[in-house]
Every structure is written in structure tokens, then in C-alpha cells.
Amino acid sequence: MTIDTTARERFMARMRMTAVLAAALLVLAACGGDTGADTAQGDDAEPAAGEESAAEGGEEAAAEGPISFLSLAWQEQSVAANERIVETWNAEHPESPVEYIQGDWDSVHDYLLTSFEGGEVPDVFHYESAEITGFADSGYLTDLSGLISEELRADIQEGAWETVEEDGAVYGVPFLWESRIGLYNATLFEQAGIEPPTTEDPWTWDEFREASAQLTVDGDGDGTAEQYGAAFGLSSPVNFVMNLSQNFDGDYFYDEGGQTTVQVGEAEGQVPQLVHDMIYADGSVSPDGVSLNGVELMPGFFEGKYAMLPGIGVWARQQLIEGAPEGFEWGIYPPLEGESQAQGSSTQTLSVPAESENPEAAVAFIEYFLSTENMAELALGDWLLPTRTSSAEQPELTTEEAGWDVASASMEHLALAPYQTVRGYTEWSDRVAGPVFQEYFADRITWEEAATRLEEEGNAVLAEYAEE
């Protein structure tokens, strides 16, 4: 695959033209007396282009009032998309102007906690599903289940809704998420006579293992290969293992009489043992990845040191495109299959605080912000996947350019993983799972030792949270 940005440029140009036309229509409407913006507030008026009602049967008048919006967009294209959507909303909705606040992922958690305590949280804020459940438990968030439209509800993937629901309540609208796909060196595949897997015919883990061995070229006898079939980025292995273990129904966390416990059985051991054996038994996976992440493996991938980078996030395609040498031929392949291709994935979300003075206005803005075309633009800007089916079906997200077709198709395999609802998971991950998996992948402990520690030390951590 070589990179052609024409499709993206056409899309961005179309979105800029939409903004210009929207502003022009607003001016024309103002000149047209009763046929203009005031008339659009009537009960029988159709929503403006790109806009949906805040709730089925809701009235536009209920969605008035100023709105503050905290965004965590950070990539240049994503920030531009956020700002464009806000500007267009403000041009079309002078009765509900939005104040755009640029946030930061590194400091947002402390910022929000302080804001909740002080009662000055933005009316709409961007965060992630794994974190907002804690805010919901503390009573900080508005239940959106009665405010969001049926159209939006039906269009967003059910697996995405599961990441923000609790006891029938909805505490955020999920809009972006990540799947793990594989990158391959097309030239090395062609030389080895290997046909890459497709969305219709994905590789099983066993087939991937066979291909990795076929793509491995022995070195000069010092125990290292001149070319490895693959390299996994394992420097931070917990999310990698927890999400891909869903391929084999490896949940790690189970409910025992109302208490969550860590249990490591055969299903949980499938992915880590396969990866470990490919490094130390087969010699077809490079040990470099034990101390490096996926992006840090990119230079070796460009040099032909690794033929594949499996289990890497879809966002890594941007890093590849920006860093690949001229003429580098590459492709992506869909998630590997165990018992299924299922993957766990958290979502990026938009939520409304419980203290919001006008949640209807906030949700009206969310619906507009996450229209089909807007969500597609946001996904393009972040190199992630939209949660709306209609957004994933947009031409810009189904093109072969940059592998968007394969990436978007992988969305159907995403769902809530059990760990995402576990109190104490972050501490378990940091204190127990991270160090244990790192030792295992470095071949310093056996899988039996790893499994025992994950259970015993992990359940000690969870017990602390059960007592609170």
C-alpha cells in the first residue's frame, strides 16, 4: 500500500464547504424574515443539516442556553475538526453558543475531580469510558438515557453503549474507539509467496504462527534472526493481553457471589503463552518487542527486520505513514481469530455533569457534534474508529487508502471486556499485572508462576476495594 491523501483532502474540503454554506444560509435566513432562523425554532421545523433532536419528540426551545465544552482532542487534524464543528454550531444556534475549552489527557482527571467538587464542570466534557464509571458511581454524571435520540441510540454499536451503561443508565455517549489490527511488509510477503489474510478470510492464531515462521530468516548462528516474522510491542503488556484474550473468552475477572475475583485458567493463558512461545520456542517473533512499544518498533519494521507488527492499534497507521521511507509497501490485516475475533475496547465519550443547568442543551449539542459526517471527520482526525455504523460506512472510512476499509470492518468485533467494570482494576494493572507480564515475556518466570501471582496478588488488591 502506498499513501494517497486525495480522499482525505476531498473529505476535508467538503467539510469546509459545508461550514461555509451553513454560514451563508444563516445570513440568507436572517434576511428572509419569518422564513429564517426564528422559524427554525418552531415545533414543526426540521433539524438543521447535521443536527438531530436532543430527545425523541423534544422541542428546540428546551435546548437553549450557553454551553461549555471541554475537548481532549490533541492531534492537529482532530483539533481543527472540533473547532470547525463548534464554529458551525454557533453560527446555526446563536441561542445556545458553545464555549470551546481545550483540555489535556495528562491532567484531565484531576481537573474534573476538582471541578466536580467545586460545582463548575463544563456542560459537556470529553473523556473515556473506563474513567467515567467512577464518576457515575459518585453521582457526578447525568443519566442520558432519556435525553438521547432513538436515531443516535440505534446507530451507535451496541458494544460501544455497553462501555457507558450501568443498571440501565447511560453516563456518556461513546464516539471513538480502537481495535487492534496487524501491519505487514508487502514486499516481504510477496517474496515469501504469502497471501495476506482478509476481512472475509482472517488468519487464526495458528495460521499467523505458521506465517511468522515462514517469514523468519536465520542469522549468522548467534541465536538471532536476520529477519523475524513478527514483533509484538510488549513494554506495556496489560491492555494488549486483556483485550486480545477476548479472542479465547479469557476474561480474567469473574463474579463469585457478588465479589469480583481474578481467575487465570486455560482461556486466559492462550494469548500470553502463544506470544511467549513464538519468541522463545519458535524464534519467529523478535525479543526486541519485550522492551519496546509498537511505535518504537516502526524503524525495524521499515528496515525489514520484522515482517509484521501484529496486535497494534489502528491509530498506528498515522505513525507509519508519517515515518515510512519513500516507496515502502505495506498493508494491514484484520484481527486474528481464536474462538472468535472479539476484542475488548474502551471508548472515548462525551458526558454531561449532574450539576448542569441545562442538560437538554448539552445533549442537543452532543447530537449535533456526533452527527454521521462529523463523527467520521473526528475519526479521520484521530485515526480511530467511529462508533456510529453510518459514520463507519462513509466513503472516506471504507477506502483502501491507509487501510480504512479493513480498520472500519474490525469495529464489529469490539465489545466491553469484563476488566473495564472492575473496581480496583487500575491498581491491579499497575501493581500486579504489569510487572508479572513483563517478567513472563522476558522469560524470567514460568506461566504457572505468572498465573499464581496474577490471582493471589490480584485478589489481595481487589479485596481492599471490596471493603470500602
Secondary structure, 3 states (H helix, E strand, C coil): CCCCCHHHHHHHHHHHHHHHHHHHHHHHHHHCHHHCCCHHHCCCCCCCCCCCCCCCCCCHHHHCCCEEEEECCCCHHHHHHHHHHHHHHHHHCCCCCEEEEECCCCCHHHHHHHHHHHCCCCCEEEEEHHHHHHHHHCCCECCCCCCCCHHHHHHECHHHHHCCEECCEECCEEEEECCEEEEEEHHHHHHHCCCCCCCCCCCEHHHHHHHHHHCCEECCCCCCEEEECECCCCCCCHHHHHHHHHHHCCCCEEEECCEEEECCCHHHHHHHHHHHHHHHHHCCECHHHHCCCCHHHHHHHHCCCECEEEEEECCHHHHHHHHCCCCCCEEEECCCECCCCCEECCEEEEECECCCCCHHHHHHHHHHHCCHHHHHHHHHHHCCEECEHHHHCCHHHCCCHHHHHHHHHHHHHEECCHHHHCCCHHHHHHHHHHHHHHHHHCCCCCHHHHHHHHHHHHHHHHHHHHCC
